[in-house]
């Protein structure tokens, strides 16, 4: 009978060892006395001074002010007339039901987007009626104070001419429609 091989009789050592986690803070004991609380009371001579009045703002209001759209000067915005013409064309097509309303989300303020949404739902659709590229007859652009443009457009809706008036403001580096009349 042969002797067992010496390498097989030795037990392999584990490469990892379990060690208890170090204590980083003493255990909490609610029965131990705590440090005394010191209160500093100012001495008052005569009538107290009234506190200064400061406007109360909530963190949400401060965040809204910080995230509010930033005005952009006209020099840093695209040309007004081509942009206004294409925006009016998109508006006419959205109101006719040819384009989805979501294509106006970035071009309008949230309030105006909701208003256009209710107008789209309210407007009856005519089957087969699709505005073509000639739906916008004319566009007149009037520059107002820096970063504000007013647009008046003559459009054809449902085979009849009508007028649209828009107010575009330069906000966050792009034109955004903030007012719309003629729905």
Secondary structure, DSSP 8 states (H G I E B T S, - for coil): -----HHHHS----S---------S----TTS-------------SS-----------HHHHHHHHHS--B--GGGS--HHHHHHHHHHHHHHHHHTSS-GGGGTTTB-HHHHHHHHHHHHHS---TT----GGGEEEEEEEE-STTEEEEEEEEEETTEEEEEEEEEEEETTEEEEEEEE--
